[in-house]
Amino acid sequence: MAEHASVSTLLANAYEALRGVDLVSASALLDEALSVDFEHAEVHFALKCARYWTEGLARLHDIANPFERGEYVLGLWKTFVQFQSRLEGDSEPCRYAFKQFCFSLALSHYRALPAEEGESQVGELALRLGRCLKGAGDYDEAARELAIAAKERRDDAEPLAELADVHALVNEIRESKALFREAFYLGPQRIALDYLESEMIRRLIDRVRELGRTGPELAEWIPVYANLFGVFTVKRELKAVEAGKLRQSIYQLENELRENSGEKDFLVPRLINRYFWLIDHCIAAKEDRSKIDEILLKLRLLDPQIHKQYTA
């Protein structure tokens, strides 16, 4: 029992060191834990993670610019998620500690950017700061930075999706659903799915992937199934100019689909999502039922299965 308690203490201290962005101390504590219990599964899992970061960060000193350093660390996170998924065993405390380590480290580099450089890219920097603060668990500060990013980068899906994610993490579900719906309308390809972590959006992404929607087109199908599954349920009434732009974008997408069938995997779900938006608008504006039926006919011709699910 004493050995197990000792290992537990060493693991806890290692994870605390990671939260303090001290990978060297964390690795030393994990090595000590291994000497206490060579068969301990969580120790082996954590040591493999530590080795990944030690090797991955070896090149960091060759990057001079703080912003690029932050980008490099966040790039390592994407491959780390895949690396973890291939490891035997699992440990949520370990995963969380390394997540805090990664995003806190990236945050320190972004914050080291000279003031004059930060002022020239307010929106980009605020997005990165918000993303890192969210990953490190500071949701209030993350929301503030991401709100700045969304204001600076109007009509950009990326900061909106990150802001929606923060709202979901603090259980502000109504705000989250509204923002996610807007973000996936504006530009699914702009959204970095790997950085979204709230349970609501992760479960949705997993369900869509299980349906066989993979690769770059996965993001395009997320708002379609979010509508069918009753996830993006918080909707707003469109202004007249917005409704006009929506109809124009539908017209353009229909033409693109006729002229470029090679882009079908992207264009079909994007068009379906806009049909859904237009139907919602027609209902809210109390337009004649014949207009809705016309859109439904287009939907049935475009994708009979989705039409069936939508009208069931």
Residue frames as qw, qx, qy, qz and C-alpha x, y, z in Angstrom:
[[0.000, 0.884, 0.467, 0.000, 0.00, 0.00, 0.00],
 [0.330, -0.755, 0.086, 0.560, 2.87, 2.38, 0.80],
 [0.390, -0.090, 0.578, 0.711, 4.30, 1.96, -2.67],
 [0.162, 0.624, 0.663, 0.380, 0.99, 2.74, -4.33],
 [0.183, -0.915, -0.274, 0.231, 0.54, 5.85, -2.14],
 [0.407, -0.543, 0.304, 0.668, 4.04, 6.97, -3.05],
 [0.319, 0.204, 0.664, 0.644, 3.33, 6.56, -6.76],
 [0.020, 0.810, 0.570, 0.136, 0.06, 8.46, -6.42],
 [0.288, -0.850, -0.059, 0.437, 1.89, 11.33, -4.71],
 [0.400, -0.311, 0.489, 0.710, 4.60, 11.41, -7.36],
 [0.239, 0.470, 0.694, 0.491, 2.02, 11.42, -10.13],
 [0.093, -0.902, -0.414, 0.073, 0.09, 14.24, -8.47],
 [0.348, -0.728, 0.162, 0.569, 3.31, 16.27, -8.09],
 [0.397, -0.004, 0.624, 0.673, 4.24, 15.58, -11.71],
 [0.138, 0.685, 0.633, 0.333, 0.86, 16.82, -12.92],
 [0.216, -0.910, -0.195, 0.293, 1.21, 19.92, -10.73],
 [0.411, -0.454, 0.387, 0.689, 4.61, 20.58, -12.33],
 [0.308, 0.334, 0.682, 0.573, 3.02, 20.28, -15.78],
 [0.015, -0.876, -0.478, -0.060, 0.37, 22.83, -14.83],
 [0.296, -0.857, 0.096, 0.411, 3.29, 25.08, -13.89],
 [0.648, 0.745, -0.159, -0.012, 4.83, 24.47, -17.36],
 [0.219, -0.693, 0.686, -0.019, 7.79, 22.59, -15.87],
 [0.913, 0.238, -0.254, -0.212, 8.25, 19.55, -18.10],
 [0.421, 0.482, -0.700, 0.317, 11.75, 18.79, -16.78],
 [0.282, -0.279, 0.686, -0.610, 10.57, 18.43, -13.18],
 [0.829, 0.080, 0.137, -0.536, 7.49, 16.49, -14.25],
 [0.797, 0.372, -0.471, -0.065, 9.61, 14.02, -16.21],
 [0.194, 0.418, -0.764, 0.451, 11.96, 13.54, -13.26],
 [0.529, -0.147, 0.530, -0.646, 9.02, 12.82, -10.94],
 [0.890, 0.216, -0.082, -0.393, 7.59, 10.33, -13.42],
 [0.596, 0.430, -0.662, 0.150, 10.96, 8.56, -13.66],
 [0.120, -0.319, 0.740, -0.580, 11.00, 8.34, -9.87],
 [0.751, 0.012, 0.274, -0.601, 7.48, 6.91, -9.88],
 [0.835, 0.336, -0.394, -0.189, 8.58, 4.27, -12.37],
 [0.328, 0.407, -0.774, 0.356, 11.42, 3.21, -10.05],
 [0.425, -0.172, 0.603, -0.653, 8.85, 2.71, -7.27],
 [0.695, 0.253, 0.619, -0.264, 6.43, 0.66, -9.38],
 [0.100, -0.309, 0.686, 0.651, 7.68, -0.47, -12.76],
 [0.096, 0.320, 0.905, 0.262, 4.33, -2.03, -13.66],
 [0.138, 0.586, 0.458, -0.655, 2.16, 1.03, -12.95],
 [0.446, 0.534, 0.615, 0.372, 0.04, 1.62, -16.09],
 [0.063, 0.972, 0.223, -0.025, -0.61, 5.33, -15.53],
 [0.402, -0.721, 0.344, 0.448, 3.10, 6.01, -14.99],
 [0.521, 0.035, 0.664, 0.534, 3.92, 4.33, -18.32],
 [0.280, 0.775, 0.522, 0.217, 1.16, 6.32, -20.03],
 [0.138, -0.972, -0.036, 0.187, 2.40, 9.61, -18.56],
 [0.504, -0.513, 0.466, 0.516, 6.05, 8.89, -19.41],
 [0.496, 0.336, 0.633, 0.490, 5.17, 8.26, -23.05],
 [0.114, 0.925, 0.340, 0.122, 3.35, 11.60, -23.12],
 [0.358, -0.854, 0.172, 0.336, 6.30, 13.33, -21.48],
 [0.569, -0.185, 0.566, 0.567, 8.71, 11.87, -24.04],
 [0.393, 0.669, 0.532, 0.339, 6.46, 13.10, -26.86],
 [0.030, -0.992, -0.123, -0.021, 6.67, 16.66, -25.57],
 [0.523, -0.652, 0.349, 0.424, 10.37, 16.51, -24.78],
 [0.546, 0.076, 0.612, 0.567, 11.13, 15.39, -28.33],
 [0.269, 0.766, 0.512, 0.280, 8.56, 17.70, -29.92],
 [0.149, -0.983, -0.069, 0.083, 9.78, 20.81, -28.13],
 [0.719, -0.285, 0.251, 0.582, 13.44, 20.19, -28.98],
 [0.428, 0.404, 0.392, 0.707, 13.04, 22.38, -32.08],
 [0.117, -0.910, -0.398, 0.023, 11.34, 25.24, -30.24],
 [0.432, -0.687, 0.104, 0.575, 14.63, 27.03, -29.55],
 [0.424, 0.056, 0.532, 0.731, 15.24, 27.34, -33.29],
 [0.055, 0.737, 0.544, 0.398, 12.12, 29.55, -33.66],
 [0.289, 0.057, -0.238, 0.925, 12.83, 33.19, -32.86],
 [0.291, -0.319, -0.160, -0.888, 9.42, 34.85, -33.17],
 [0.253, -0.013, 0.759, -0.600, 7.15, 34.39, -30.10],
 [0.697, 0.260, 0.080, -0.663, 3.99, 34.21, -32.22],
 [0.684, 0.359, -0.592, -0.231, 5.50, 31.45, -34.35],
 [0.095, 0.230, -0.893, 0.376, 6.60, 29.64, -31.20],
 [0.510, 0.101, 0.525, -0.675, 3.03, 29.65, -29.98],
 [0.751, 0.362, -0.226, -0.504, 1.85, 28.34, -33.34],
 [0.446, 0.366, -0.816, 0.016, 4.41, 25.56, -33.19],
 [0.156, -0.097, 0.837, -0.515, 3.29, 24.45, -29.71],
 [0.647, 0.248, 0.316, -0.648, -0.37, 24.42, -30.74],
 [0.662, 0.420, -0.516, -0.346, 0.58, 22.45, -33.83],
 [0.190, 0.259, -0.920, 0.226, 2.13, 19.85, -31.55],
 [0.470, 0.036, 0.594, -0.652, -1.17, 19.62, -29.67],
 [0.761, 0.315, -0.144, -0.548, -3.00, 18.42, -32.78],
 [0.637, 0.330, -0.695, -0.035, -0.57, 15.55, -33.32],
 [0.059, -0.245, 0.806, -0.536, -0.45, 14.85, -29.57],
 [0.695, 0.060, 0.291, -0.655, -4.21, 14.16, -29.55],
 [0.840, 0.323, -0.354, -0.256, -3.67, 11.54, -32.27],
 [0.347, 0.419, -0.779, 0.311, -0.60, 10.18, -30.45],
 [0.361, -0.198, 0.652, -0.637, -2.57, 9.74, -27.21],
 [0.816, 0.136, 0.051, -0.559, -5.37, 7.90, -28.98],
 [0.773, 0.348, -0.528, -0.057, -2.89, 5.20, -30.05],
 [0.031, 0.450, -0.765, 0.460, -1.49, 4.58, -26.57],
 [0.549, -0.289, -0.784, -0.013, -2.54, 1.64, -24.45],
 [0.340, -0.467, -0.596, 0.557, -4.48, 2.56, -21.34],
 [0.011, -0.726, -0.270, -0.633, -5.82, 5.95, -20.43],
 [0.403, -0.422, -0.497, 0.643, -5.73, 8.53, -17.65],
 [0.056, 0.876, 0.377, 0.295, -7.94, 11.59, -17.55],
 [0.413, -0.862, 0.029, 0.293, -5.79, 13.41, -14.94],
 [0.584, -0.237, 0.441, 0.639, -2.76, 12.83, -17.15],
 [0.350, 0.553, 0.541, 0.528, -4.52, 14.04, -20.29],
 [0.116, -0.948, -0.284, -0.091, -5.78, 17.14, -18.53],
 [0.525, -0.707, 0.157, 0.448, -2.36, 17.98, -17.05],
 [0.517, -0.038, 0.503, 0.692, -0.65, 17.76, -20.43],
 [0.191, 0.749, 0.499, 0.393, -3.41, 19.85, -22.00],
 [0.277, -0.947, -0.107, 0.125, -2.85, 22.57, -19.41],
 [0.595, -0.435, 0.339, 0.585, 0.90, 22.30, -20.00],
 [0.469, 0.313, 0.548, 0.618, 0.55, 22.71, -23.75],
 [0.072, 0.829, 0.408, 0.375, -1.87, 25.62, -23.77],
 [0.420, -0.874, -0.029, 0.241, -0.14, 27.41, -20.90],
 [0.597, -0.267, 0.383, 0.652, 3.19, 27.10, -22.71],
 [0.335, 0.503, 0.515, 0.607, 1.72, 28.43, -25.96],
 [0.168, -0.927, -0.328, -0.074, 0.05, 31.25, -24.02],
 [0.524, -0.686, 0.107, 0.493, 3.39, 32.33, -22.55],
 [0.489, 0.008, 0.472, 0.733, 4.86, 32.65, -26.04],
 [0.125, 0.714, 0.511, 0.462, 1.95, 34.65, -27.45],
 [0.331, -0.916, -0.208, 0.095, 2.11, 36.99, -24.47],
 [0.588, -0.459, 0.227, 0.627, 5.83, 37.51, -25.13],
 [0.475, 0.570, 0.418, 0.524, 5.04, 39.10, -28.50],
 [0.251, -0.108, -0.089, 0.958, 6.33, 42.71, -28.62],
 [0.212, 0.589, 0.492, -0.605, 3.56, 45.27, -28.14],
 [0.256, 0.524, -0.304, -0.753, 3.97, 46.80, -31.59],
 [0.172, 0.080, -0.904, -0.384, 3.52, 43.42, -33.26],
 [0.049, 0.388, 0.874, -0.288, 0.49, 42.61, -31.13],
 [0.228, 0.583, 0.228, -0.746, -1.16, 45.92, -32.04],
 [0.264, 0.390, -0.552, -0.688, -0.81, 45.13, -35.74],
 [0.464, -0.049, -0.824, -0.322, -2.70, 41.85, -35.44],
 [0.387, -0.227, 0.486, -0.750, -5.20, 42.37, -32.62],
 [0.849, 0.033, -0.043, -0.526, -7.77, 39.88, -33.91],
 [0.777, 0.273, -0.564, 0.055, -5.27, 37.11, -34.60],
 [0.214, 0.318, -0.711, 0.589, -3.54, 37.53, -31.24],
 [0.526, -0.185, 0.366, -0.745, -6.82, 37.72, -29.29],
 [0.894, 0.085, -0.266, -0.350, -7.99, 34.49, -30.94],
 [0.660, 0.258, -0.648, 0.279, -4.78, 32.69, -29.95],
 [0.050, -0.296, 0.609, -0.734, -4.85, 34.07, -26.40],
 [0.703, -0.113, 0.152, -0.685, -8.48, 33.06, -26.02],
 [0.874, 0.152, -0.432, -0.162, -7.84, 29.59, -27.39],
 [0.483, 0.271, -0.693, 0.461, -4.91, 29.06, -25.01],
 [0.276, -0.253, 0.488, -0.789, -6.76, 30.44, -21.99],
 [0.841, -0.044, -0.081, -0.534, -9.64, 28.09, -22.77],
 [0.818, 0.193, -0.537, 0.074, -7.27, 25.11, -23.01],
 [0.285, 0.274, -0.652, 0.647, -5.61, 26.12, -19.73],
 [0.329, -0.491, -0.791, 0.156, -9.02, 26.27, -18.02],
 [0.076, -0.369, -0.264, 0.888, -9.37, 30.06, -17.56],
 [0.230, 0.546, 0.750, 0.294, -12.79, 30.40, -19.20],
 [0.016, -0.894, -0.308, 0.326, -13.62, 33.95, -18.08],
 [0.170, -0.671, 0.370, 0.620, -10.45, 35.42, -19.57],
 [0.333, 0.072, 0.809, 0.479, -10.85, 33.20, -22.62],
 [0.213, 0.736, 0.642, 0.031, -14.34, 34.57, -23.26],
 [0.052, -0.886, -0.030, 0.460, -13.06, 38.16, -23.00],
 [0.235, -0.458, 0.600, 0.612, -10.24, 37.59, -25.49],
 [0.283, 0.253, 0.849, 0.366, -12.45, 35.66, -27.93],
 [0.171, 0.838, 0.476, -0.204, -15.09, 38.40, -27.81],
 [0.074, -0.772, 0.272, 0.569, -12.36, 40.83, -28.90],
 [0.272, -0.168, 0.804, 0.502, -11.32, 38.46, -31.67],
 [0.279, 0.547, 0.782, 0.106, -14.92, 38.09, -32.87],
 [0.097, 0.898, 0.216, -0.370, -15.35, 41.87, -32.93],
 [0.132, -0.662, 0.480, 0.560, -12.09, 42.42, -34.82],
 [0.026, -0.138, 0.874, 0.466, -12.76, 39.60, -37.27],
 [0.586, 0.287, 0.320, -0.687, -16.41, 40.12, -38.13],
 [0.835, 0.385, -0.102, -0.379, -18.07, 37.45, -40.27],
 [0.347, 0.478, -0.804, 0.066, -15.26, 35.03, -39.42],
 [0.855, -0.267, -0.348, -0.276, -16.36, 31.61, -38.20],
 [0.652, 0.164, -0.607, 0.424, -13.18, 30.74, -36.30],
 [0.032, 0.204, -0.534, 0.820, -13.43, 33.10, -33.28],
 [0.643, -0.204, -0.038, -0.737, -17.20, 32.61, -33.10],
 [0.859, -0.055, -0.497, -0.106, -16.81, 28.84, -32.83],
 [0.474, 0.130, -0.623, 0.608, -14.17, 29.19, -30.10],
 [0.244, -0.221, 0.303, -0.895, -16.42, 31.62, -28.21],
 [0.792, -0.160, -0.263, -0.527, -19.34, 29.20, -28.56],
 [0.743, 0.040, -0.634, 0.208, -17.12, 26.47, -27.13],
 [0.162, 0.177, -0.556, 0.796, -16.30, 28.55, -24.05],
 [0.537, -0.203, 0.076, -0.815, -19.99, 29.27, -23.44],
 [0.858, -0.084, -0.441, -0.252, -20.69, 25.53, -23.59],
 [0.580, 0.135, -0.654, 0.466, -17.87, 24.78, -21.15],
 [0.026, -0.055, 0.520, -0.852, -19.42, 27.11, -18.55],
 [0.090, 0.425, 0.891, -0.130, -22.88, 25.66, -19.22],
 [0.279, 0.530, 0.094, -0.795, -24.24, 28.70, -21.06],
 [0.474, 0.168, 0.824, 0.261, -25.86, 26.38, -23.57],
 [0.387, 0.807, 0.425, -0.135, -28.30, 28.79, -25.20],
 [0.060, 0.892, -0.283, -0.348, -25.53, 31.27, -26.09],
 [0.384, -0.370, 0.780, 0.328, -23.32, 28.41, -27.23],
 [0.530, 0.393, 0.743, 0.117, -25.90, 26.92, -29.59],
 [0.321, 0.906, 0.194, -0.197, -26.64, 30.30, -31.16],
 [0.056, -0.820, 0.466, 0.327, -22.96, 31.07, -31.76],
 [0.470, -0.153, 0.826, 0.270, -22.15, 27.60, -33.08],
 [0.535, 0.613, 0.581, -0.001, -25.04, 27.87, -35.55],
 [0.222, 0.946, -0.072, -0.226, -23.74, 31.23, -36.79],
 [0.270, -0.648, 0.642, 0.308, -20.15, 30.00, -37.03],
 [0.496, 0.029, 0.834, 0.239, -20.98, 26.89, -39.04],
 [0.479, 0.780, 0.397, -0.067, -23.10, 28.99, -41.38],
 [0.061, 0.928, -0.235, -0.283, -20.35, 31.54, -41.99],
 [0.497, 0.652, -0.570, -0.060, -17.59, 29.08, -42.85],
 [0.949, -0.293, 0.091, -0.076, -17.21, 25.50, -41.63],
 [0.843, 0.319, -0.158, 0.403, -13.78, 25.19, -43.26],
 [0.115, 0.723, -0.310, 0.606, -12.50, 28.07, -41.13],
 [0.695, -0.590, 0.184, -0.366, -13.32, 26.26, -37.87],
 [0.275, 0.463, -0.820, 0.194, -10.47, 24.37, -36.20],
 [0.827, -0.313, -0.306, -0.354, -12.38, 21.31, -34.96],
 [0.720, 0.054, -0.565, 0.400, -9.33, 19.95, -33.10],
 [0.150, 0.207, -0.434, 0.864, -9.47, 22.86, -30.63],
 [0.585, -0.365, -0.114, -0.715, -13.17, 22.47, -29.76],
 [0.239, 0.168, -0.894, 0.341, -13.53, 20.59, -26.50],
 [0.509, -0.090, 0.388, -0.763, -17.02, 21.04, -25.00],
 [0.388, 0.065, 0.914, -0.095, -19.02, 17.84, -24.66],
 [0.560, 0.603, 0.357, -0.442, -21.90, 19.12, -26.78],
 [0.471, 0.741, -0.331, -0.346, -19.81, 19.80, -29.88],
 [0.068, -0.443, 0.889, 0.090, -17.47, 16.80, -29.42],
 [0.509, 0.192, 0.810, -0.218, -20.43, 14.41, -29.25],
 [0.589, 0.694, 0.148, -0.386, -21.93, 16.00, -32.35],
 [0.253, 0.702, -0.607, -0.273, -18.64, 15.74, -34.27],
 [0.252, -0.232, 0.939, -0.029, -18.26, 12.08, -33.24],
 [0.594, 0.395, 0.627, -0.313, -21.83, 11.24, -34.33],
 [0.539, 0.753, -0.111, -0.361, -21.36, 12.87, -37.72],
 [0.084, 0.594, -0.783, -0.163, -18.06, 11.05, -38.18],
 [0.438, -0.016, 0.884, -0.164, -19.75, 7.74, -37.30],
 [0.643, 0.580, 0.356, -0.352, -22.19, 8.40, -40.14],
 [0.766, 0.233, 0.402, 0.445, -19.28, 8.25, -42.56],
 [0.239, 0.947, 0.049, 0.211, -18.74, 11.98, -43.00],
 [0.741, -0.446, 0.095, 0.493, -14.98, 12.32, -42.76],
 [0.549, 0.221, 0.246, 0.768, -12.15, 14.44, -44.07],
 [0.087, -0.018, -0.022, 0.996, -12.50, 18.15, -44.86],
 [0.366, -0.352, -0.495, -0.705, -16.22, 17.76, -45.71],
 [0.405, -0.381, -0.764, 0.327, -16.92, 16.65, -42.11],
 [0.095, -0.279, -0.302, 0.906, -17.18, 20.29, -41.03],
 [0.286, -0.037, -0.388, -0.876, -19.74, 21.00, -43.76],
 [0.517, -0.304, -0.747, -0.286, -22.05, 18.23, -42.53],
 [0.249, -0.165, -0.690, 0.659, -21.91, 19.22, -38.85],
 [0.271, 0.135, 0.209, -0.930, -24.55, 22.01, -39.11],
 [0.563, -0.030, -0.580, -0.588, -26.78, 19.76, -41.25],
 [0.585, -0.220, -0.776, 0.081, -26.89, 17.02, -38.64],
 [0.108, -0.092, -0.522, 0.841, -26.97, 19.55, -35.81],
 [0.461, 0.000, -0.101, -0.882, -30.31, 20.63, -37.27],
 [0.691, -0.066, -0.632, -0.346, -31.56, 17.08, -37.72],
 [0.552, -0.141, -0.735, 0.368, -30.44, 16.02, -34.23],
 [0.357, -0.850, -0.319, -0.221, -31.90, 19.11, -32.57],
 [0.666, -0.269, -0.197, 0.667, -28.56, 20.56, -31.41],
 [0.178, 0.000, 0.078, 0.981, -28.40, 24.01, -33.02],
 [0.061, -0.636, -0.766, -0.072, -31.89, 24.91, -31.84],
 [0.139, -0.743, -0.245, 0.607, -31.35, 28.56, -30.88],
 [0.428, 0.411, 0.493, 0.636, -32.19, 30.63, -33.95],
 [0.038, -0.519, -0.178, 0.835, -32.59, 34.33, -34.67],
 [0.496, 0.755, 0.416, -0.105, -34.76, 36.23, -37.08],
 [0.561, 0.079, 0.324, 0.758, -32.90, 37.46, -40.14],
 [0.104, 0.639, 0.046, -0.761, -32.91, 41.07, -41.21],
 [0.692, 0.656, 0.186, -0.239, -34.21, 41.80, -44.71],
 [0.311, 0.792, -0.508, -0.135, -30.69, 42.37, -46.06],
 [0.319, -0.386, 0.863, -0.063, -29.48, 39.11, -44.49],
 [0.714, 0.303, 0.595, -0.212, -32.36, 37.18, -46.02],
 [0.580, 0.778, -0.107, -0.218, -31.49, 38.67, -49.40],
 [0.073, 0.685, -0.723, -0.047, -27.86, 37.60, -49.03],
 [0.555, -0.116, 0.806, -0.167, -28.99, 34.12, -48.00],
 [0.750, 0.523, 0.348, -0.206, -31.11, 33.72, -51.12],
 [0.419, 0.821, -0.364, -0.137, -28.25, 35.01, -53.28],
 [0.188, -0.537, 0.822, -0.026, -25.79, 32.55, -51.73],
 [0.698, 0.148, 0.677, -0.184, -28.24, 29.69, -52.39],
 [0.666, 0.717, 0.050, -0.197, -28.53, 30.75, -56.02],
 [0.199, 0.776, -0.595, -0.059, -24.74, 30.85, -56.37],
 [0.418, -0.324, 0.842, -0.112, -24.29, 27.45, -54.72],
 [0.767, 0.370, 0.478, -0.216, -26.92, 25.88, -56.96],
 [0.569, 0.786, -0.208, -0.123, -25.07, 27.21, -60.01],
 [0.061, -0.667, 0.742, -0.035, -21.72, 26.01, -58.67],
 [0.634, -0.088, 0.747, -0.177, -23.15, 22.56, -58.09],
 [0.774, 0.562, 0.243, -0.162, -24.42, 22.36, -61.67],
 [0.473, 0.827, -0.304, 0.019, -21.12, 23.56, -63.11],
 [0.194, 0.581, -0.740, 0.278, -18.65, 21.84, -60.79],
 [0.897, -0.275, -0.202, -0.281, -19.84, 18.42, -59.63],
 [0.685, 0.236, -0.538, 0.431, -16.28, 17.67, -58.49],
 [0.011, 0.293, -0.488, 0.822, -16.92, 19.86, -55.45],
 [0.602, -0.397, -0.496, -0.483, -20.14, 18.03, -54.62],
 [0.633, -0.276, -0.631, 0.353, -18.89, 16.73, -51.26],
 [0.228, -0.176, -0.319, 0.903, -18.57, 20.32, -50.04],
 [0.210, -0.110, -0.249, -0.939, -21.33, 22.07, -51.96],
 [0.494, -0.380, -0.706, -0.337, -24.20, 19.67, -51.14],
 [0.464, -0.501, -0.612, 0.400, -24.04, 19.96, -47.31],
 [0.165, -0.185, -0.098, 0.964, -23.37, 23.70, -47.55],
 [0.289, -0.191, -0.448, -0.824, -26.45, 24.15, -49.73],
 [0.504, -0.447, -0.736, -0.074, -28.58, 21.94, -47.48],
 [0.358, -0.387, -0.477, 0.703, -27.65, 24.06, -44.47],
 [0.049, 0.096, -0.098, -0.989, -28.70, 27.20, -46.33],
 [0.412, -0.334, -0.661, -0.531, -32.01, 25.58, -47.27],
 [0.471, -0.472, -0.681, 0.302, -32.56, 24.94, -43.56],
 [0.198, -0.292, -0.217, 0.910, -31.79, 28.59, -42.76],
 [0.202, -0.078, -0.376, -0.901, -34.16, 29.80, -45.46],
 [0.462, -0.430, -0.737, -0.240, -36.97, 27.55, -44.25],
 [0.392, -0.459, -0.545, 0.582, -36.49, 28.87, -40.71],
 [0.049, -0.164, 0.034, 0.985, -36.63, 32.41, -42.07],
 [0.318, -0.243, -0.590, -0.701, -39.82, 31.74, -44.03],
 [0.472, -0.494, -0.726, 0.077, -41.46, 30.30, -40.93],
 [0.323, -0.411, -0.363, 0.771, -40.38, 33.22, -38.73],
 [0.057, 0.154, -0.197, -0.967, -41.50, 35.76, -41.36],
 [0.498, 0.398, 0.644, -0.423, -44.81, 33.90, -41.77],
 [0.225, 0.380, -0.545, -0.712, -44.32, 33.62, -45.52],
 [0.818, 0.164, -0.112, -0.540, -46.68, 31.62, -47.72],
 [0.801, -0.228, 0.551, -0.051, -46.47, 27.84, -47.28],
 [0.833, 0.544, 0.089, 0.043, -45.84, 27.40, -51.01],
 [0.235, 0.842, -0.455, 0.166, -42.40, 29.01, -50.61],
 [0.501, -0.491, 0.689, -0.183, -41.45, 26.46, -47.96],
 [0.883, 0.202, 0.414, -0.096, -42.73, 23.62, -50.12],
 [0.621, 0.761, -0.182, 0.047, -40.59, 24.88, -52.99],
 [0.041, -0.733, 0.652, -0.192, -37.47, 24.74, -50.81],
 [0.706, -0.214, 0.639, -0.218, -38.41, 21.28, -49.54],
 [0.871, 0.467, 0.138, -0.071, -38.75, 20.06, -53.12],
 [0.393, 0.788, -0.451, 0.146, -35.23, 21.31, -53.87],
 [0.367, -0.555, 0.699, -0.261, -34.00, 19.55, -50.75],
 [0.864, 0.061, 0.461, -0.191, -35.64, 16.27, -51.77],
 [0.774, 0.628, -0.074, 0.038, -34.09, 16.42, -55.23],
 [0.162, 0.791, -0.543, 0.231, -30.68, 17.26, -53.77],
 [0.130, 0.261, -0.903, 0.314, -30.60, 14.61, -51.01],
 [0.646, -0.326, -0.483, -0.493, -33.67, 12.38, -50.56],
 [0.646, -0.239, -0.649, 0.323, -32.34, 10.81, -47.35],
 [0.190, -0.061, -0.354, 0.914, -31.73, 14.15, -45.62],
 [0.387, -0.213, -0.246, -0.863, -35.16, 15.33, -46.83],
 [0.679, -0.311, -0.635, -0.197, -36.75, 12.25, -45.30],
 [0.515, -0.240, -0.574, 0.589, -35.04, 12.80, -41.96],
 [0.040, 0.041, -0.114, 0.992, -35.88, 16.51, -41.96],
 [0.489, -0.173, -0.254, -0.817, -39.57, 16.04, -42.68],
 [0.479, -0.171, -0.860, 0.046, -40.10, 12.93, -40.53]]
